[in-house]
Amino acid sequence: MTKGTHSYHLDKYSIYWWISWGARNIPEPLANFIGDRIADWLYAYKSRGIVEEQVRNLDVILGPDVSIKDKHRIIKKLWRRHGRFLLDLFRFEGMTRDEIKSRVSEFRGLENIHNALNKGRGAVILTAHLGHWELGGILLDYLGFKVNVIQQLYDSSEQNDILDRNKAIRGIKIITPDSPAVFALNVYRALKNNELVAIQGDRDPDGSGVKVNFFGRPARFPKGPVMLALKTGAALVPAFTLMGDDGIYNPVAEPEIELDRTGDNTRDLEANLQKVASVIEKYVRQCPEQWFNFYSFWE
């Protein structure tokens, strides 16, 4: 969870430190078992208010035909998946490239990223709080792409350090929006060099986004990904790294989103954000237990 969004009680440096320690010092099967038990406890006893909000999200995503029992089953699985997300994130720090690659299936749609870069204006990689987005950046780096990640600041420098350590190890550049001028310069420089700039497009932390249709109801989406692509001419390519039940991660890149450029800025922004929301909706519908939202998404 990032600063300025809807945070929850596990979003603390001390919690991440202990998860990091467990991932590095406890044998993986045992760490996973302990993680699942803690997730079950949090789901059942410690986070009832959050779970109620997650039920409301699934009411929209899955509709009334899915029973409340099945929705709770999905939410329980979501809490376990989030724990595995964090454990694997810290495990990756000590893994070699070959060890990480052994956890990943073939990158489907990789040609979509190559086709975007062939235009010579860089590519904005649109992702979401879905699956293992951190691993997606690592994989793109391993495949030879120059990767830059736009990231909001967390509540403390220690929290930033422990969660960003993996990207630093892999040589991925982190771009933070704390200084608007420096932020813009770094983003434009990366795209001008025909590099990748990755950004999550499913949360609107400051409420400045645009309402579009998402699962049949209006929801705010941040302007950033679309505005970056419109202003720079870079391709906008959706990409996600989904978790398999077998522990294998499955990365996929969608074809470039063909952006409307009519000259009517307001109209273009809304139309293109609707395209963004539609792609994210497709994957959230496919894997609702991997969309890591801990608050009511719809107003």
C-alpha positions, -999 to +999 in steps of 0.1 A: +000+000+000+013+034-008+012+067+009-020+085+002-041+054-006-064+034+016-039+018+039-044-010+064-029-022+096-003-046+080+012-017+061+041-011+085+078-014+083+080-037+113+056-062+096+076-062+064+108-067+083+096-098+100+082-112+067+116-104+051+134-123+079+111-153+076+115-155+038+153-155+042+157-177+072+128-202+073+126-231+048+102-222+021+075-249+027+074-241+064+074-203+058+045-207+034+026-228+059+031-203+086+022-175+062-011-192+053-020-197+089-013-160+097-034-150+067-063-172+078-061-156+113-061-121+099-090-128+076-111-145+103-104-124+134-083-093+129-096-077+097-134-080+097-140-044+086-116-048+057-132-082+047-166-065+047-153-040+022-138-068+001-171-085+000-187-053-013-160-053-041-169-089-050-206-080-050-198-057-080-172-080-096-190-113-094-226-102-091-255-115-069-255-150-084-223-159-066-230-169-030-216-151+000-199-183+010-180-184-023-171-148-020-156-154+014-137-183+000-121-160-026-113-134+000-096-160+022-075-171-008-067-134-015-052-129+020-031-161+015-020-149-019-010-115-005+012-132+021+028-153-006+033-122-027+054-107+001+073-138+010+083-144-027+092-107-030+118-110-003+129-145-015+137-130-049+165-109-033+186-140-027+178-158-059+199-160-090+183-152-124+180-189-132+163-196-099+138-169-105+132-180-141+125-215-128+094-200-110+081-184-142+063-197-173+069-184-208+062-147-211+031-146-233+027-116-256+063-105-253+062-095-290+037-067-280+064-050-260+090-054-288+065-040-314+059-010-292+096-002-288+102-006-325+084+027-329+113+043-310+093+064-285+095+041-255+066+023-239+045+029-209+038-005-192+004-004-176+000-028-147-022-030-116-021-042-080-028-076-095-007-107-093+030-101-087+038-067-103+072-065-087+083-098-104+070-084-137+096-056-136+124-081-127+115-103-156+115-075-181+149-065-168+162-100-172+149-101-208+171-072-216+147-042-214+157-010-196+131-008-169+119+023-149+092+020-123+070+049-112+063+044-075+046+064-048+064+070-016+056+048+014+051+062+050+088+060+060+122+058+044+128+025+061+096+011+045+107+024+011+141+008+015+130-026+025+103-028-003+126-013-030+156-034-022+148-060-048+146-034-076+179-019-065+195-053-066+183-059-101+193-024-114+157-012-120+154+026-118+127+039-094+110+072-103+091+088-075+067+118-080+079+137-049+094+164-070+072+172-101+100+187-122+125+159-115+098+133-120+088+147-154+125+149-165+132+113-155+101+100-172+106+119-204+143+110-205+136+073-201+110+073-229+132+094-252+159+067-247+132+041-258+130+025-224+101+010-205+083+031-178+060+009-157+031+024-138+001+010-119-032+022-132-059+009-108-058+033-078-065+070-076-049+081-043-057+118-044-092+116-060-081+136-091-089+108-115-117+103-140-148+082-135-153+055-161-173+023-163-157-006-143-177-038-139-209-018-148-204+009-122-185+043-122-151+042-106-122+067-106-090+058-124-058+078-123-049+099-153-012+092-152-007+062-176-029+077-203-015+112-200+021+099-202+013+081-234-006+110-249+020+136-241+050+116-251+037+095-280+049+064-262+029+032-266+007+021-238+011-017-232-008-036-205+012-063-187+005-085-157+022-114-138-004-137-124+002-164-097-006-200-105-019-224-079+012-245-086+035-216-074+045-208-110+040-172-122+025-165-156+035-131-172+015-117-201+016-086-222-015-074-240-013-056-274-007-019-273-039+001-264-048+022-295-053+056-280-078+081-293-061+114-303-090+136-315-075+169-301-104+171-275-083+165-244-112+159-220-129+135-244-097+117-253-087+113-216-121+098-207-122+075-237-087+062-232-091+057-195-122+036-203-099+014-225-075+011-196-103+001-172-116-025-196-083-042-198-078-043-160-114-055-156-106-084-179-078-096-156-096-088-123-125-109-135-102-137-144-083-136-110-103-117-083-083-134-056-052-117-069-065-081-070-049-068-038-074-041-027-082-038+010-108-011+007-141-004-010-131+004-046-164+019-057-177+051-041 
